[in-house]
Amino acid sequence: MDKIADGTVVSTRVRLARNLEGYPFPSHLKNEQQAKEIIRLVSSGLSRLDEFKLHYIDNISDEQAVCMMENHLISPKLIQNRGLSAVLINREENVSVMINEEDHLREQCIVKGLDLSLAYETMSEIDSCIAGAMNFAYDDRLGFLTACPTNLGTGLRASVMLFLPALTINGIMPRVIRSISRLGLTVRGVYGEGSDAQGYMYQISNEVTLGVTEEDILSEVEDVVNKICQLEEVERGNLRKGSSALEIQDECLRAYGILTNCAKISTREFVDLSAKVKLGACLGYINIPDVSEIDDLVVKLSPSNITAAAEKQLTPLERDVYRAQYCNKSFKQMKK
């Protein structure tokens, strides 16, 4: 089965870390005037390309900032630097340029499925556009200079978000993670470094950026992702015919029953049960043709996105009731 159609590959992200020549790195950037100057330069550099909207993090509410983070448009670090930081987001909301995060620039593109080439080409065009308006901090021996040594060289992080329930349930993931780390790649949770692998979701990305080319990084990440997808497919087969097959089928169907009939549901329970429904669809127990709709729904029903949709501040209980009502209807519509 195709690794995208079977829900294994969720999305691809390419991120470039850059710093401007002649300015202190953000950790030493205490001058608000310099920070605003960097923001102005970057905005000017992107003015010729696509329609980007500039958001000063200090000028948006905490709720809006968290909403952007839950939509993977900004990082927690950018929110921490809110007095000096900003973000440029395109109309489609699949490209964002974070300004004054850990580095002056964190440029990223996210696409559905496995398409590292498309994400990199999109990001490379934007990077070239910005470079045409300013000089990046660059060394002939070390490459692009970055705040963290692990980003030196290309400054490129290529990440793929994977849904790996069978490898997790069958206890294979620790071995997979050890093998990946030996290849110079790393495994993180949904929101990157330090986050949990909620809902069987794992982010695979390169760890090495120095002494390799961009093509090397993209090729290695794609090769590893393809191998992991093959392992996941094998383990899903083992789940279907294993001694616990009936219990897993029952768990998936019960999860679907709760999500289509509950009166209220918390974020954590919703994420966990949605993952079980997605597993049930992937194993053929629940007829949902497009499982990517489940991924979209999980993002849409995060706390800050619910508040944004309601256009008013909600209590935790009100959010849980809204989430239940919305997911009741949505999961029924997905099923064919």
Backbone hydrogen bonds, N-H to C=O, Kabsch-Sander energy under -0.5 kcal/mol:
donor,donor_aa,acceptor,acceptor_aa,energy
6,D,2,D,-2.4
7,G,4,I,-1.7
8,T,3,K,-0.9
9,V,3,K,-2.0
10,V,8,T,-0.6
10,V,161,M,-3.1
11,S,161,M,-1.0
12,T,111,V,-3.0
13,R,159,S,-3.2
14,V,109,C,-2.2
15,R,157,R,-2.6
16,L,107,E,-2.9
17,A,155,G,-2.1
18,R,16,L,-0.5
18,R,105,L,-2.3
21,E,135,N,-2.7
23,Y,20,L,-1.2
28,H,25,F,-2.4
29,L,26,P,-1.1
30,K,28,H,-1.2
32,E,30,K,-0.7
35,A,31,N,-2.1
36,K,32,E,-2.4
37,E,33,Q,-1.8
38,I,34,Q,-2.2
39,I,35,A,-2.1
40,R,36,K,-2.4
41,L,37,E,-2.3
42,V,38,I,-2.4
43,S,39,I,-2.3
44,S,40,R,-2.2
45,G,41,L,-2.1
46,L,42,V,-1.5
47,S,44,S,-0.9
49,L,46,L,-1.8
52,F,50,D,-0.8
53,K,89,I,-2.8
55,H,87,V,-2.6
57,I,55,H,-0.6
57,I,85,S,-1.5
58,D,82,R,-0.6
58,D,85,S,-0.6
59,N,56,Y,-1.7
60,I,57,I,-1.0
65,A,61,S,-2.3
66,V,62,D,-2.5
67,C,63,E,-2.2
68,M,64,Q,-2.2
69,M,65,A,-2.0
70,E,66,V,-2.9
71,N,67,C,-1.4
72,H,69,M,-2.0
73,L,68,M,-2.8
74,I,68,M,-0.8
79,I,75,S,-1.3
80,Q,76,P,-2.0
81,N,77,K,-1.5
82,R,79,I,-1.6
84,L,81,N,-2.8
85,S,81,N,-1.1
86,A,99,I,-1.7
87,V,55,H,-2.1
88,L,97,V,-2.1
89,I,53,K,-2.1
90,N,95,V,-2.1
91,R,51,E,-0.7
93,E,90,N,-1.0
96,S,108,Q,-2.2
97,V,88,L,-2.6
98,M,96,S,-0.5
98,M,106,R,-2.7
99,I,86,A,-3.1
100,N,104,H,-2.3
101,E,103,D,-2.0
105,L,18,R,-2.6
106,R,98,M,-2.1
107,E,16,L,-2.5
108,Q,96,S,-2.8
109,C,14,V,-2.1
110,I,94,N,-2.8
111,V,12,T,-2.6
113,G,10,V,-1.9
115,D,113,G,-0.8
119,A,115,D,-2.0
120,Y,116,L,-2.5
121,E,117,S,-2.7
122,T,118,L,-2.4
123,M,119,A,-2.1
124,S,120,Y,-3.0
125,E,121,E,-1.9
126,I,122,T,-1.6
127,D,123,M,-2.8
128,S,124,S,-2.4
129,C,125,E,-1.8
130,I,126,I,-2.2
131,A,127,D,-2.5
132,G,128,S,-1.3
133,A,130,I,-1.7
134,M,130,I,-0.7
137,A,19,N,-3.2
138,Y,136,F,-0.6
139,D,143,G,-2.7
143,G,139,D,-2.8
144,F,153,G,-2.8
145,L,137,A,-2.3
151,N,148,C,-2.2
152,L,149,P,-1.4
153,G,142,L,-0.6
153,G,144,F,-1.2
154,T,152,L,-0.8
154,T,209,T,-2.2
157,R,15,R,-2.7
159,S,13,R,-3.4
159,S,157,R,-0.6
160,V,204,I,-2.3
161,M,11,S,-2.8
162,L,160,V,-0.5
162,L,202,Y,-3.4
163,F,8,T,-3.1
164,L,162,L,-0.7
164,L,200,Y,-3.0
168,T,164,L,-1.4
169,I,165,P,-3.2
170,N,166,A,-2.4
171,G,168,T,-1.5
172,I,167,L,-2.3
173,M,167,L,-1.5
175,R,172,I,-0.7
176,V,172,I,-2.0
177,I,173,M,-3.1
178,R,174,P,-1.9
179,S,175,R,-2.2
180,I,176,V,-2.6
181,S,177,I,-2.2
182,R,178,R,-1.4
183,L,179,S,-0.7
183,L,180,I,-1.1
184,G,181,S,-1.3
185,L,180,I,-2.0
186,T,205,S,-3.0
188,R,203,Q,-2.3
189,G,192,G,-1.0
189,G,195,S,-0.5
190,V,196,D,-1.5
192,G,189,G,-1.6
195,S,192,G,-2.1
198,Q,196,D,-1.5
200,Y,197,A,-0.9
201,M,198,Q,-1.5
202,Y,162,L,-2.6
203,Q,188,R,-3.0
204,I,160,V,-2.7
204,I,202,Y,-0.6
205,S,186,T,-2.2
206,N,158,A,-1.0
207,E,184,G,-2.4
208,V,184,G,-0.9
217,I,213,T,-2.0
218,L,214,E,-2.4
219,S,215,E,-2.4
220,E,216,D,-2.4
221,V,217,I,-2.5
222,E,218,L,-2.1
223,D,219,S,-2.3
224,V,220,E,-2.4
225,V,221,V,-2.5
226,N,222,E,-2.4
227,K,223,D,-1.9
228,I,224,V,-2.5
229,C,225,V,-2.5
230,Q,226,N,-1.8
231,L,227,K,-2.1
232,E,228,I,-2.7
233,E,229,C,-2.2
234,V,230,Q,-2.0
235,E,231,L,-2.4
236,R,232,E,-2.2
237,G,233,E,-1.7
238,N,234,V,-1.7
239,L,235,E,-2.0
240,R,236,R,-2.0
241,K,237,G,-1.4
242,G,238,N,-1.3
245,A,242,G,-1.6
248,I,244,S,-2.4
249,Q,245,A,-2.5
250,D,246,L,-2.5
251,E,247,E,-2.4
252,C,248,I,-2.4
253,L,249,Q,-2.4
254,R,250,D,-2.7
255,A,251,E,-2.2
256,Y,252,C,-2.0
257,G,253,L,-2.2
258,I,254,R,-2.4
259,L,255,A,-2.5
260,T,256,Y,-1.4
261,N,258,I,-1.3
262,C,258,I,-2.2
265,I,320,D,-1.2
270,F,266,S,-2.4
271,V,267,T,-2.6
272,D,268,R,-2.4
273,L,269,E,-2.8
274,S,270,F,-2.5
275,A,271,V,-1.9
276,K,272,D,-1.4
277,V,273,L,-2.2
278,K,274,S,-2.6
279,L,275,A,-2.3
280,G,276,K,-2.6
281,A,277,V,-2.3
282,C,278,K,-2.4
283,L,279,L,-2.2
284,G,281,A,-0.9
285,Y,280,G,-2.7
286,I,280,G,-1.2
288,I,286,I,-1.7
291,V,289,P,-0.7
293,E,290,D,-1.6
294,I,291,V,-1.2
295,D,291,V,-1.0
296,D,292,S,-2.1
297,L,293,E,-1.9
298,V,294,I,-2.1
299,V,295,D,-1.5
300,K,296,D,-2.4
301,L,297,L,-2.1
302,S,299,V,-1.6
306,I,302,S,-2.2
307,T,303,P,-2.0
308,A,304,S,-2.2
309,A,305,N,-2.2
310,A,306,I,-2.4
311,E,307,T,-1.3
312,K,307,T,-1.1
319,R,315,T,-2.3
320,D,316,P,-2.1
321,V,317,L,-2.2
322,Y,318,E,-2.5
323,R,319,R,-2.9
324,A,320,D,-1.9
325,Q,321,V,-2.4
326,Y,322,Y,-2.5
327,C,323,R,-2.7
328,N,324,A,-2.5
329,K,325,Q,-1.5
330,S,326,Y,-2.5
331,F,327,C,-2.4
332,K,328,N,-1.1
333,Q,329,K,-1.8
334,M,330,S,-1.8
335,K,331,F,-1.5
336,K,287,N,-2.6
